[in-house]
Amino acid sequence: MKKAEGKNGAKGWLIALGVLVGLVLIAGIAYAWDVAANQDKIPRAVSVNGVDISAMDRTAAVEKLEDELAGVESEPVSVTSGDLYTELVPSESGLALDNQRAVDNIEEPSLNPFTRLYSFFRSTRDIPVETNVDEAQLQPALERVKKNLSTDPVDGMLELNNGELKVTDPKLGQTVDAGSLHNAVTENWLDSEGVDVDPEEVEPAINDAAIEAMRTGDAAKALDNPITLKAKNNVTATLNKPEISQFTSIEKKDGKLKLAVDTNRAQELLAERSEGADVPGVNAKISFNGNDKQITPSEDGEIIDWEPTMKDFDKRVTGDDREWDATYKPDPAKFTTEDAKKATFNDTVGEFTTEGYSATSGKNIELVAQQVNGAVVNPGETFSLNGYTGPRGTAQGYVESGIIIDGHSGSAVGGGISQFATTLYNAAYFAGMEDTAHTPHSYYISRYPAGREATVYEGAIDLQFTNTFNTPVRIETDFGGGKITVRLKGTKTVDVESVNNGRWAKTEPQRKSVSEDCSPSSGAPGFTTSDTRVIKDLSGKEISRETTVCSRVTMCAPSTIGSTEFSGCEPWDWRPRSVTRQESA
């Protein structure tokens, strides 16, 4: 019995061994067949960019990739960084698929039987597609993308406004790293979700720290305490926050905040608050009582010397020494008592005569000539005809005579005085006096030289000239025989020539409807003219040359009213007013 059992056991082992050998033989045959069947093909469970090319012939795999990935190079690719977004087109950016290289780079199927067996069960392995990169074409595209994914930082600001500080908050900018952008685009441009690049913050030059440094630094120093200038005569000029902010400002310079100090404006503000601190020199004055010469003595003064007073003022604004004493300098009289004693009135420095006026105008001209006769214009003084004569009404003996009102003729008390004004203006003109203020008539009057005449009207239109010479002049007047002469007497130092440059741009009178207050005239053409004053010293050397251009408006024609517009004569300072304009004729 035991012998039989032994034989059966041996037989069982032989059968098992035979089965095992058979299985191994079958596996070997299957392995050999698999190796032979898939030689030079793509391994199982492999895809390229999502396209399954498992166990495919490599040529067929390339064709499948080209077929299924066709057009992807022309589709825009989104590139995102933070909140910013842009796109690029691969084919326009030097990016192209290299399917052949992608397939060629896939390894041969492993000869390891276990690896080959595992390939039947593992998940698909996706391999990135290979990309050909034309750097010369890609770089400009990446520069554009980087620009679109970047924002400039916005500098903050600190401003001074009426003594208060106003903060404008800075804003961060954004950029992307060029190397990171290059890698992300070339590696991920086929990703269906697009390319994402980490943003980098860009700090503004004027950031919170810079603003805080200025706010607690120079700005605080400038505003925290008043600035005080102590002057003579118990005068103290103090500037507080509102005034300080008028001459200080905060500006950006070289990427930093700087406190700017306008020393000139600060000086103006201090001067405004230093009334009484200066005692200016007073020129001597000459006047006449009849033929007796009277002299008011000159007085030397003392005034603030602003240049040394304001030295290093910008440092004072941000420093601790905010109270200091003004520096003074002498202000001697320019026309001294000795000068006045030596002054003579022997030379005629300027003279002019006009004629042709009505009896009533003549009375007014004579009165004003008598008033002005003997007036002295000392060096540096400005003579004002209205200011010198005061009111010219019936109480002063003036009578009604012809005037120009709103461009046409009329009558009023004091009419005709403009003839004296024109005469005085021309005498001052030829004396070389400075023309301070004069106004020509609304329309040309033929008895006056074109471009050299003046009108006045009490309280509205004045004649003024300034004596810029260092010797005084005395006004003398002669009236009679239908003429009025004005001469300026003093010490002659210049010769004056008048050159009239003719008339051009003539305009004909414009006919207008008659109003009740209109006095029709025969009319005359308007024109433009200019006058050149040439001033020379007594040796003949030219000192100055000034040309004044004047457009004369058209006089009214029969059955018309005069123009209410005055075209202007530079540099005469008159403009048409909304009120009725009256002027002496």
RODO-2510 file (C-alpha; in nm, 4 decimals, decimal comma):
residues 585
     n   res          X          Y          Z
     1     m     0,0000     0,0000     0,0000
     2     k     0,2802     0,2359     0,0894
     3     k     0,4602     0,1448    -0,2302
     4     a     0,1592     0,2390    -0,4380
     5     e     0,1275     0,5700    -0,2538
     6     g     0,4930     0,6519    -0,3303
     7     k     0,4457     0,5911    -0,6958
     8     n     0,1412     0,8141    -0,7061
     9     g     0,3288     1,1002    -0,5315
    10     a     0,6140     1,0856    -0,7754
    11     k     0,3765     1,0876    -1,0608
    12     g     0,2042     1,3991    -0,9197
    13     w     0,5307     1,5833    -0,8966
    14     l     0,6077     1,4969    -1,2553
    15     i     0,2706     1,6278    -1,3700
    16     a     0,3189     1,9557    -1,1742
    17     l     0,6607     1,9996    -1,3145
    18     g     0,5328     1,9384    -1,6625
    19     v     0,2604     2,2002    -1,6160
    20     l     0,5118     2,4491    -1,4858
    21     v     0,7468     2,3875    -1,7742
    22     g     0,4568     2,4245    -2,0095
    23     l     0,3535     2,7539    -1,8565
    24     v     0,7060     2,8841    -1,8724
    25     l     0,7263     2,7720    -2,2296
    26     i     0,3990     2,9451    -2,3102
    27     a     0,5123     3,2625    -2,1274
    28     g     0,8400     3,2539    -2,3115
    29     i     0,6634     3,2113    -2,6408
    30     a     0,4247     3,5020    -2,5488
    31     y     0,7163     3,7171    -2,4378
    32     a     0,9062     3,6425    -2,7564
    33     w     0,6032     3,7164    -2,9609
    34     d     0,5397     4,0478    -2,7736
    35     v     0,8997     4,1545    -2,8177
    36     a     0,8924     4,0664    -3,1846
    37     a     0,5520     4,2266    -3,2422
    38     n     0,6348     4,5598    -3,0670
    39     q     0,9933     4,6030    -3,1715
    40     d     1,0604     4,9731    -3,2598
    41     k     0,7080     5,0727    -3,1501
    42     i     0,5886     5,3060    -2,8759
    43     p     0,5596     5,1397    -2,5368
    44     r     0,2150     5,0667    -2,4047
    45     a     0,0315     5,3300    -2,1868
    46     v     0,2062     5,6313    -2,3426
    47     s     0,0549     5,9578    -2,4707
    48     v     0,2049     6,2836    -2,5935
    49     n     0,0256     6,5990    -2,4885
    50     g    -0,2920     6,3972    -2,4289
    51     v    -0,2784     6,2110    -2,7609
    52     d    -0,2640     5,8317    -2,7000
    53     i     0,0047     5,6725    -2,9151
    54     s     0,0452     5,3523    -2,7135
    55     a     0,2048     5,0604    -2,8995
    56     m     0,1940     5,2528    -3,2261
    57     d     0,4460     5,2364    -3,4987
    58     r     0,6636     5,5413    -3,4556
    59     t     0,5925     5,6785    -3,8005
    60     a     0,2220     5,6345    -3,7441
    61     a     0,2578     5,7959    -3,4015
    62     v     0,4134     6,1051    -3,5569
    63     e     0,1343     6,1234    -3,8128
    64     k    -0,1294     6,0928    -3,5411
    65     l     0,0292     6,3706    -3,3385
    66     e     0,0488     6,5974    -3,6402
    67     d    -0,3126     6,5228    -3,7210
    68     e    -0,4592     6,5679    -3,3748
    69     l    -0,2397     6,8608    -3,2757
    70     a    -0,2809     7,0415    -3,6060
    71     g    -0,3619     7,4154    -3,5616
    72     v    -0,2631     7,4330    -3,1978
    73     e     0,0306     7,6567    -3,2884
    74     s    -0,2091     7,9185    -3,4259
    75     e    -0,4396     7,9269    -3,1259
    76     p    -0,3853     8,2134    -2,8747
    77     v    -0,2333     8,1078    -2,5462
    78     s    -0,3419     8,2881    -2,2307
    79     v    -0,0657     8,4086    -2,0010
    80     t    -0,1708     8,5187    -1,6535
    81     s     0,0150     8,6810    -1,3695
    82     g    -0,1822     8,7844    -1,0664
    83     d    -0,4814     8,9872    -1,1865
    84     l    -0,3248     9,0669    -1,5228
    85     y    -0,3842     8,8710    -1,8379
    86     t    -0,2546     8,8727    -2,1939
    87     e    -0,2150     8,6360    -2,4892
    88     l     0,0412     8,5251    -2,7408
    89     v     0,0129     8,3227    -3,0615
    90     p     0,2789     8,0483    -3,0639
    91     s     0,3334     8,0491    -3,4409
    92     e     0,3975     8,4245    -3,4253
    93     s     0,6205     8,3925    -3,1219
    94     g     0,8835     8,1438    -3,2388
    95     l     0,7156     7,8381    -3,0865
    96     a     0,6574     7,5249    -3,2989
    97     l     0,5753     7,1581    -3,2274
    98     d     0,8476     6,8998    -3,2952
    99     n     0,6396     6,5782    -3,3048
   100     q     0,9167     6,3762    -3,4570
   101     r     1,1572     6,4620    -3,1769
   102     a     0,8886     6,3914    -2,9206
   103     v     0,8425     6,0405    -3,0627
   104     d     1,2135     5,9832    -3,1088
   105     n     1,2770     6,0694    -2,7444
   106     i     1,0361     5,8032    -2,6203
   107     e     1,2393     5,5073    -2,4984
   108     e     1,2072     5,1607    -2,6509
   109     p     0,9786     4,9172    -2,4686
   110     s     1,1637     4,7506    -2,1828
   111     l     1,2896     4,3906    -2,2316
   112     n     1,2220     4,3220    -1,8672
   113     p     0,9360     4,0701    -1,8761
   114     f     0,7894     4,2011    -1,5559
   115     t     0,7937     4,5611    -1,6829
   116     r     0,6280     4,4468    -2,0044
   117     l     0,3718     4,2568    -1,8064
   118     y     0,3064     4,5636    -1,5819
   119     s     0,2528     4,7851    -1,8909
   120     f    -0,0754     4,6009    -1,9515
   121     f    -0,2132     4,7251    -1,6213
   122     r    -0,0573     5,0668    -1,5449
   123     s    -0,2264     5,4061    -1,6200
   124     t    -0,1287     5,6027    -1,9275
   125     r     0,1902     5,8055    -1,8937
   126     d     0,1655     6,1468    -2,0700
   127     i     0,4823     6,2879    -2,2176
   128     p     0,5170     6,6593    -2,2978
   129     v     0,5471     6,7479    -2,6613
   130     e     0,8831     6,8711    -2,7766
   131     t     0,9014     7,2369    -2,8821
   132     n     1,1282     7,4102    -3,1278
   133     v     1,2061     7,7637    -3,0015
   134     d     1,3202     8,0472    -3,2261
   135     e     1,4727     8,2747    -2,9609
   136     a     1,5107     8,5667    -3,2025
   137     q     1,1346     8,5617    -3,2600
   138     l     1,0374     8,4630    -2,9060
   139     q     1,2194     8,7385    -2,7176
   140     p     1,0213     9,0340    -2,8634
   141     a     0,7001     8,8432    -2,7953
   142     l     0,8019     8,7799    -2,4344
   143     e     0,8955     9,1458    -2,3911
   144     r     0,5454     9,2417    -2,5026
   145     v     0,3917     8,9845    -2,2701
   146     k     0,6042     9,1079    -1,9813
   147     k     0,4947     9,4655    -2,0502
   148     n     0,1297     9,3609    -2,0541
   149     l     0,1738     9,1719    -1,7294
   150     s     0,3428     9,4675    -1,5632
   151     t     0,2088     9,7846    -1,4068
   152     d     0,4123    10,0828    -1,3001
   153     p     0,4097    10,1675    -0,9336
   154     v     0,2454    10,4977    -0,8426
   155     d     0,4447    10,7268    -0,6201
   156     g     0,2742    10,8584    -0,3152
   157     m     0,2859    11,2272    -0,2340
   158     l     0,2785    11,4601     0,0616
   159     e     0,1425    11,8075    -0,0050
   160     l     0,1305    12,1265     0,1980
   161     n    -0,2043    12,3025     0,1806
   162     n    -0,2835    12,6008     0,4031
   163     g    -0,0620    12,4678     0,6764
   164     e    -0,1971    12,1135     0,6598
   165     l    -0,0342    11,7996     0,5215
   166     k    -0,2277    11,5963     0,2673
   167     v    -0,1142    11,2393     0,1929
   168     t    -0,1662    11,0647    -0,1397
   169     d    -0,1091    10,6933    -0,0829
   170     p     0,1442    10,5098    -0,3030
   171     k     0,0461    10,2073    -0,5102
   172     l     0,2544     9,8955    -0,5716
   173     g     0,3442     9,8016    -0,9248
   174     q     0,3876     9,4540    -1,0741
   175     t     0,6293     9,2800    -1,3046
   176     v     0,7363     8,9261    -1,3943
   177     d     1,0815     8,7735    -1,3973
   178     a     1,2039     8,7364    -1,7551
   179     g     1,3644     8,3957    -1,6944
   180     s     1,0580     8,2579    -1,5174
   181     l     0,8353     8,3888    -1,7957
   182     h     1,0547     8,2245    -2,0612
   183     n     1,0473     7,8881    -1,8872
   184     a     0,6767     7,9000    -1,8155
   185     v     0,5841     7,9853    -2,1750
   186     t     0,8157     7,7368    -2,3469
   187     e     0,7203     7,4552    -2,1096
   188     n     0,3477     7,5147    -2,0653
   189     w     0,2180     7,6877    -2,3756
   190     l     0,0219     7,3730    -2,4698
   191     d    -0,1478     7,3522    -2,1304
   192     s    -0,5222     7,3850    -2,1815
   193     e    -0,5421     7,6097    -1,8741
   194     g    -0,2834     7,8475    -2,0128
   195     v     0,0427     7,9735    -1,8699
   196     d     0,0595     8,1149    -1,5181
   197     v     0,3568     8,3204    -1,3961
   198     d     0,4099     8,4368    -1,0397
   199     p     0,3957     8,8187    -1,0169
   200     e     0,6678     9,0227    -0,8514
   201     e     0,5818     9,3425    -0,6609
   202     v     0,7465     9,6672    -0,7655
   203     e     0,7846     9,9183    -0,4860
   204     p     0,7360    10,2882    -0,5801
   205     a     1,0235    10,5252    -0,5102
   206     i     0,7959    10,7445    -0,3000
   207     n     0,6532    10,4793    -0,0713
   208     d     0,4938    10,4849     0,2725
   209     a     0,8331    10,4992     0,4378
   210     a     0,9433    10,7992     0,2321
   211     i     0,6184    10,9831     0,3038
   212     e     0,6421    10,9154     0,6743
   213     a     1,0044    11,0306     0,6798
   214     m     0,9085    11,3624     0,5234
   215     r     0,5940    11,4026     0,7344
   216     t     0,7823    11,3583     1,0609
   217     g     1,1024    11,5185     0,9329
   218     d     1,1482    11,8378     0,7307
   219     a     0,7749    11,9012     0,6810
   220     a     0,7125    11,8876     1,0549
   221     k     1,0109    12,1101     1,1254
   222     a     0,8901    12,3661     0,8707
   223     l     0,5363    12,3891     1,0120
   224     d     0,5678    12,3219     1,3832
   225     n     0,6752    12,6710     1,4901
   226     p     0,6332    13,0244     1,3517
   227     i     0,9120    13,2066     1,1738
   228     t     0,9806    13,5501     1,3171
   229     l     1,1878    13,8375     1,1809
   230     k     1,2633    14,1123     1,4311
   231     a     1,3153    14,4538     1,2759
   232     k     1,3772    14,8032     1,4034
   233     n     1,1093    15,0482     1,5116
   234     n     0,9481    14,7744     1,7252
   235     v     0,8378    14,5855     1,4156
   236     t     0,8067    14,2073     1,4237
   237     a     0,7093    14,0041     1,1157
   238     t     0,5728    13,6603     1,1990
   239     l     0,4827    13,3825     0,9570
   240     n     0,2565    13,1035     1,0822
   241     k     0,1504    12,7749     0,9214
   242     p    -0,0755    12,9256     0,6484
   243     e     0,1981    13,1685     0,5431
   244     i     0,4739    12,9086     0,5686
   245     s     0,2835    12,6798     0,3333
   246     q     0,2807    12,9628     0,0776
   247     f     0,6572    12,9509     0,0330
   248     t     0,7249    12,5848     0,1062
   249     s     0,6304    12,2871    -0,1028
   250     i     0,7156    11,9201    -0,1196
   251     e     0,8493    11,8005    -0,4518
   252     k     0,9817    11,4796    -0,6007
   253     k     1,3483    11,4895    -0,6881
   254     d     1,5719    11,1970    -0,7790
   255     g     1,3118    10,9520    -0,6498
   256     k     1,2883    11,1210    -0,3110
   257     l     1,0709    11,3791    -0,1395
   258     k     1,2398    11,7134    -0,0896
   259     l     1,1179    12,0227     0,0925
   260     a     1,1461    12,3176    -0,1471
   261     v     1,1667    12,6692    -0,0053
   262     d     1,0809    12,9718    -0,2195
   263     t     1,2956    13,2324    -0,0488
   264     n     1,1701    13,5137    -0,2731
   265     r     0,8085    13,4454    -0,1755
   266     a     0,9059    13,4238     0,1900
   267     q     1,0758    13,7616     0,1577
   268     e     0,7603    13,9094     0,0051
   269     l     0,5503    13,7807     0,2956
   270     l     0,7961    13,9124     0,5540
   271     a     0,8115    14,2495     0,3782
   272     e     0,4293    14,2720     0,3821
   273     r     0,4380    14,2235     0,7594
   274     s     0,7269    14,4624     0,8166
   275     e     0,5425    14,7889     0,7619
   276     g     0,7245    15,0622     0,9458
   277     a     1,0508    14,8701     0,9647
   278     d     1,2025    15,0737     0,6810
   279     v     1,2748    15,4440     0,6974
   280     p     1,3433    15,5232     0,3303
   281     g     1,5556    15,8157     0,2303
   282     v     1,3579    16,1253     0,1369
   283     n     1,4674    16,3333    -0,1597
   284     a     1,4970    16,7050    -0,1326
   285     k     1,2106    16,8943    -0,2905
   286     i     1,2126    17,2246    -0,4700
   287     s     0,9104    17,4512    -0,4903
   288     f     0,8585    17,8122    -0,5820
   289     n     0,6742    18,0943    -0,4131
   290     g     0,6631    18,3326    -0,7012
   291     n     1,0245    18,3461    -0,8104
   292     d     1,1589    18,2485    -0,4700
   293     k     1,3109    17,9035    -0,4675
   294     q     1,2258    17,7017    -0,1586
   295     i     1,3989    17,3767    -0,0583
   296     t     1,2669    17,0987     0,1617
   297     p     1,5841    16,9266     0,2850
   298     s     1,6589    16,5655     0,2038
   299     e     1,6831    16,2983     0,4707
   300     d     1,8910    15,9830     0,4586
   301     g     1,7144    15,6661     0,5663
   302     e     1,7759    15,3090     0,6626
   303     i     1,6056    15,0029     0,5132
   304     i     1,6213    14,6257     0,5516
   305     d     1,9007    14,4687     0,3490
   306     w     1,7133    14,1614     0,2363
   307     e     2,0016    13,9685     0,0810
   308     p     2,1966    13,9093     0,4047
   309     t     1,8737    13,8982     0,6046
   310     m     1,7483    13,6035     0,3989
   311     k     2,0838    13,4265     0,3707
   312     d     2,0482    13,0499     0,4324
   313     f     1,6764    13,0988     0,4892
   314     d     1,6007    12,7508     0,3529
   315     k     1,8126    12,6003     0,6306
   316     r     1,6372    12,8191     0,8865
   317     v     1,2993    12,6775     0,7772
   318     t     1,4006    12,3223     0,8766
   319     g     1,6221    12,4225     1,1658
   320     d     1,5758    12,5373     1,5230
   321     d     1,6808    12,9020     1,4798
   322     r     1,3485    13,0428     1,3601
   323     e     1,3759    13,3913     1,5099
   324     w     1,6419    13,6377     1,3965
   325     d     1,7189    14,0067     1,3516
   326     a     1,6951    14,1900     1,0216
   327     t     2,0118    14,3322     0,8695
   328     y     1,9914    14,6981     0,7693
   329     k     2,1628    14,9163     0,5125
   330     p     2,1650    15,2923     0,4549
   331     d     1,9144    15,4358     0,2099
   332     p     2,0544    15,7759     0,1233
   333     a     1,8464    16,0356    -0,0556
   334     k     1,9036    16,0271    -0,4289
   335     f     1,8405    16,3976    -0,4665
   336     t     2,0094    16,5688    -0,1761
   337     t     1,9763    16,9128    -0,0226
   338     e     2,3075    17,0063    -0,1874
   339     d     2,1771    16,8842    -0,5229
   340     a     1,8701    17,0995    -0,4758
   341     k     2,0770    17,4056    -0,3905
   342     k     2,2806    17,3594    -0,7084
   343     a     1,9815    17,2879    -0,9313
   344     t     1,9089    17,5409    -1,2046
   345     f     1,6151    17,5930    -1,4376
   346     n     1,7950    17,7824    -1,7113
   347     d     1,7579    17,5324    -1,9990
   348     t     1,4435    17,4516    -2,1918
   349     v     1,4477    17,0735    -2,1877
   350     g     1,1101    17,0281    -2,3605
   351     e     0,8591    17,2613    -2,5235
   352     f     0,5406    17,2426    -2,7286
   353     t     0,2699    17,4762    -2,8585
   354     t    -0,0833    17,4136    -2,9824
   355     e    -0,3442    17,6544    -3,1110
   356     g    -0,7004    17,6697    -3,2318
   357     y    -0,9700    17,6538    -2,9652
   358     s    -1,3050    17,8165    -2,8852
   359     a    -1,3448    18,1039    -2,6411
   360     t    -1,4965    17,8826    -2,3716
   361     s    -1,2296    17,6170    -2,4173
   362     g    -0,9706    17,8913    -2,4049
   363     k    -1,0927    18,0055    -2,0639
   364     n    -1,0585    17,6550    -1,9259
   365     i    -0,7157    17,6131    -2,0859
   366     e    -0,5991    17,9402    -1,9362
   367     l    -0,7191    17,8421    -1,5877
   368     v    -0,5433    17,5064    -1,5908
   369     a    -0,2299    17,6668    -1,7401
   370     q    -0,2205    17,9154    -1,4536
   371     q    -0,2599    17,6371    -1,1986
   372     v     0,0185    17,4249    -1,3413
   373     n     0,2575    17,7126    -1,4102
   374     g     0,5546    17,6878    -1,1737
   375     a     0,4981    17,3232    -1,0760
   376     v     0,8261    17,1443    -1,0055
   377     v     0,8768    16,7772    -1,0838
   378     n     1,1705    16,6642    -0,8721
   379     p     1,3892    16,3622    -0,9607
   380     g     1,1961    16,0382    -0,9245
   381     e     0,8608    16,2137    -0,8906
   382     t     0,5562    16,1460    -1,1071
   383     f     0,3471    16,4418    -1,2128
   384     s    -0,0287    16,3825    -1,2340
   385     l    -0,2366    16,6508    -1,4045
   386     n    -0,5572    16,5480    -1,2268
   387     g    -0,3741    16,5066    -0,8983
   388     y    -0,2054    16,8452    -0,9232
   389     t    -0,5078    17,0531    -1,0220
   390     g    -0,7704    16,8718    -0,8172
   391     p    -1,1370    16,9330    -0,9083
   392     r    -1,2020    17,1391    -1,2205
   393     g    -1,5621    17,2462    -1,1750
   394     t    -1,7650    17,5643    -1,1682
   395     a    -1,6474    17,6339    -0,8129
   396     q    -1,2947    17,6627    -0,9492
   397     g    -1,4052    17,8914    -1,2307
   398     y    -1,4244    17,6376    -1,5128
   399     v    -1,7003    17,6719    -1,7703
   400     e    -1,8911    17,4426    -2,0001
   401     s    -1,7254    17,3686    -2,3322
   402     g    -1,6822    17,0950    -2,5922
   403     i    -1,6038    16,7369    -2,4911
   404     i    -1,6177    16,3919    -2,6504
   405     i    -1,8751    16,1629    -2,4930
   406     d    -1,8947    15,7998    -2,6016
   407     g    -1,7128    15,8854    -2,9211
   408     h    -1,9211    16,1831    -3,0328
   409     s    -1,9202    16,5530    -2,9509
   410     g    -2,0971    16,7035    -2,6502
   411     s    -2,0338    16,9622    -2,3813
   412     a    -1,9463    16,9686    -2,0101
   413     v    -1,7752    17,1885    -1,7523
   414     g    -1,4003    17,1843    -1,8097
   415     g    -1,4199    17,1018    -2,1801
   416     g    -1,1102    17,1879    -2,3796
   417     i    -0,8585    17,0996    -2,1092
   418     s    -0,7392    16,8060    -2,3191
   419     q    -0,5710    17,0593    -2,5471
   420     f    -0,3589    17,1624    -2,2522
   421     a    -0,3025    16,7933    -2,1718
   422     t    -0,1824    16,7301    -2,5281
   423     t     0,0485    17,0313    -2,5085
   424     l     0,1905    16,9215    -2,1720
   425     y     0,2257    16,5614    -2,2948
   426     n     0,4350    16,6734    -2,5927
   427     a     0,6515    16,9041    -2,3799
   428     a     0,7250    16,6100    -2,1476
   429     y     0,7767    16,3865    -2,4539
   430     f     1,0502    16,6147    -2,5893
   431     a     1,2032    16,6543    -2,2424
   432     g     1,2617    16,2802    -2,2375
   433     m     1,0269    16,2226    -1,9428
   434     e     0,8958    15,8698    -1,8867
   435     d     0,5394    15,8215    -2,0150
   436     t     0,3613    15,6859    -1,7067
   437     a    -0,0004    15,7156    -1,8214
   438     h    -0,1692    15,8897    -2,1100
   439     t    -0,4784    15,8253    -2,3209
   440     p    -0,5372    15,9456    -2,6761
   441     h    -0,8755    16,0766    -2,7871
   442     s    -1,1408    15,8382    -2,9182
   443     y    -1,0907    15,9806    -3,2627
   444     y    -0,8232    16,1887    -3,4262
   445     i    -0,8362    16,5702    -3,3968
   446     s    -0,6395    16,7336    -3,6732
   447     r    -0,4857    17,0162    -3,4640
   448     y    -0,2832    16,7550    -3,2704
   449     p     0,0124    16,5543    -3,4057
   450     a    -0,0968    16,2030    -3,5088
   451     g     0,0071    15,9493    -3,2471
   452     r     0,1137    16,2185    -2,9975
   453     e    -0,1935    16,3539    -2,8198
   454     a    -0,3675    16,3023    -2,4876
   455     t    -0,7058    16,3526    -2,3273
   456     v    -0,8068    16,3856    -1,9622
   457     y    -1,1278    16,3682    -1,7663
   458     e    -1,1570    16,4319    -1,3962
   459     g    -1,1715    16,1140    -1,1943
   460     a    -1,1382    15,8838    -1,4956
   461     i    -0,8599    15,9680    -1,7400
   462     d    -0,5292    16,1197    -1,6289
   463     l    -0,2025    16,2373    -1,7795
   464     q     0,1075    16,1319    -1,5863
   465     f     0,4811    16,1440    -1,6550
   466     t     0,7824    16,0626    -1,4382
   467     n     1,1089    16,2523    -1,4076
   468     t     1,3727    15,9799    -1,4349
   469     f     1,6611    16,2273    -1,4502
   470     n     1,8712    16,3369    -1,1506
   471     t     1,7776    16,7038    -1,1915
   472     p     1,4383    16,8690    -1,1395
   473     v     1,2234    17,0361    -1,4040
   474     r     0,9839    17,3272    -1,3673
   475     i     0,6700    17,3611    -1,5768
   476     e     0,6172    17,7004    -1,7368
   477     t     0,3107    17,7957    -1,9389
   478     d     0,2370    18,0824    -2,1799
   479     f    -0,1176    18,1571    -2,2875
   480     g    -0,2408    18,4123    -2,5373
   481     g    -0,2826    18,4985    -2,9005
   482     g    -0,4839    18,1829    -2,9623
   483     k    -0,1959    17,9652    -2,8509
   484     i    -0,0948    17,7652    -2,5463
   485     t     0,2726    17,6837    -2,4870
   486     v     0,4139    17,4533    -2,2253
   487     r     0,7846    17,4259    -2,1589
   488     l     0,9846    17,2247    -1,9064
   489     k     1,2817    17,4156    -1,7664
   490     g     1,5793    17,2540    -1,5999
   491     t     1,9216    17,1222    -1,7011
   492     k     1,9274    16,9824    -2,0515
   493     t     2,1039    16,6469    -2,0810
   494     v     1,9324    16,4856    -2,3837
   495     d     1,8004    16,5634    -2,7298
   496     v     1,4718    16,4056    -2,8365
   497     e     1,3550    16,3409    -3,1927
   498     s     1,0068    16,2340    -3,3026
   499     v     0,9707    16,0289    -3,6195
   500     n     0,6182    15,9801    -3,7534
   501     n     0,5981    15,6675    -3,9646
   502     g     0,2985    15,7681    -4,1760
   503     r    -0,0593    15,6427    -4,1877
   504     w    -0,1875    15,3097    -4,3157
   505     a    -0,4808    15,0684    -4,2823
   506     k    -0,7289    15,3452    -4,3435
   507     t    -1,0973    15,2760    -4,2708
   508     e    -1,3959    15,4704    -4,3981
   509     p    -1,6654    15,6083    -4,1668
   510     q    -1,9505    15,3702    -4,0957
   511     r    -2,3025    15,5172    -4,1224
   512     k    -2,5184    15,4440    -3,8204
   513     s    -2,8692    15,5402    -3,7078
   514     v    -2,9076    15,8716    -3,5269
   515     s    -2,9916    15,8788    -3,1573
   516     e    -3,1243    16,1740    -2,9588
   517     d    -2,7889    16,2419    -2,7954
   518     c    -2,6001    16,2230    -3,1234
   519     s    -2,4280    16,5194    -3,2861
   520     p    -2,3696    16,4252    -3,6513
   521     s    -2,0289    16,5033    -3,8013
   522     s    -1,8907    16,5153    -4,1504
   523     g    -1,6789    16,2075    -4,0826
   524     a    -1,3174    16,1289    -4,1473
   525     p    -1,1255    15,8107    -4,2260
   526     g    -0,9698    15,6112    -3,9459
   527     f    -0,6094    15,4985    -3,9756
   528     t    -0,3153    15,3338    -3,8047
   529     t    -0,0007    15,5299    -3,7362
   530     s     0,3127    15,4953    -3,5292
   531     d     0,5526    15,7362    -3,3664
   532     t     0,9142    15,6652    -3,2791
   533     r     1,0836    15,8619    -3,0017
   534     v     1,4620    15,8674    -3,0267
   535     i     1,6530    15,9929    -2,7218
   536     k     2,0206    16,0839    -2,7571
   537     d     2,2750    16,2345    -2,5227
   538     l     2,4152    16,5766    -2,6056
   539     s     2,7068    16,4179    -2,7914
   540     g     2,4621    16,2518    -3,0316
   541     k     2,4879    15,8968    -2,8932
   542     e     2,1553    15,7174    -2,9013
   543     i     2,0275    15,6194    -2,5570
   544     s     1,6901    15,4710    -2,6428
   545     r     1,4396    15,4252    -2,9236
   546     e     1,0730    15,3463    -2,8661
   547     t     0,7966    15,3047    -3,1234
   548     t     0,4302    15,3337    -3,0315
   549     v     0,1669    15,2046    -3,2771
   550     c    -0,1798    15,3571    -3,2579
   551     s    -0,4962    15,2667    -3,4500
   552     r    -0,7345    15,5593    -3,4659
   553     v    -1,1022    15,4734    -3,4883
   554     t    -1,3243    15,6152    -3,7606
   555     m    -1,5084    15,9369    -3,6845
   556     c    -1,8849    15,9305    -3,7335
   557     a    -2,0259    16,0231    -4,0713
   558     p    -2,3345    16,2436    -4,1362
   559     s    -2,6394    16,1118    -3,9524
   560     t    -2,4309    15,8669    -3,7523
   561     i    -2,3220    15,8355    -3,3971
   562     g    -1,9585    15,8034    -3,2998
   563     s    -1,7956    15,4745    -3,2238
   564     t    -1,8044    15,3713    -2,8595
   565     e    -1,5086    15,1423    -2,9095
   566     f    -1,1471    15,2553    -2,8762
   567     s    -0,9050    15,0346    -3,0613
   568     g    -0,6181    15,1011    -2,8238
   569     c    -0,2708    15,2503    -2,8369
   570     e    -0,0014    15,0485    -2,6714
   571     p     0,1414    15,1112    -2,4181
   572     w    -0,1320    15,3534    -2,3092
   573     d    -0,3348    15,2056    -2,0307
   574     w    -0,6996    15,2606    -2,1177
   575     r    -0,9781    15,0203    -2,1992
   576     p    -1,3429    15,0895    -2,2939
   577     r    -1,5578    15,1015    -1,9834
   578     s    -1,9150    14,9963    -1,9238
   579     v    -1,9942    15,3459    -1,7952
   580     t    -2,0352    15,6489    -2,0178
   581     r    -1,6971    15,7742    -2,1300
   582     q    -1,6366    16,1473    -2,1344
   583     e    -1,3173    16,3222    -2,2333
   584     s    -1,2049    16,6748    -2,2898
   585     a    -1,1705    16,7759    -2,6529
***
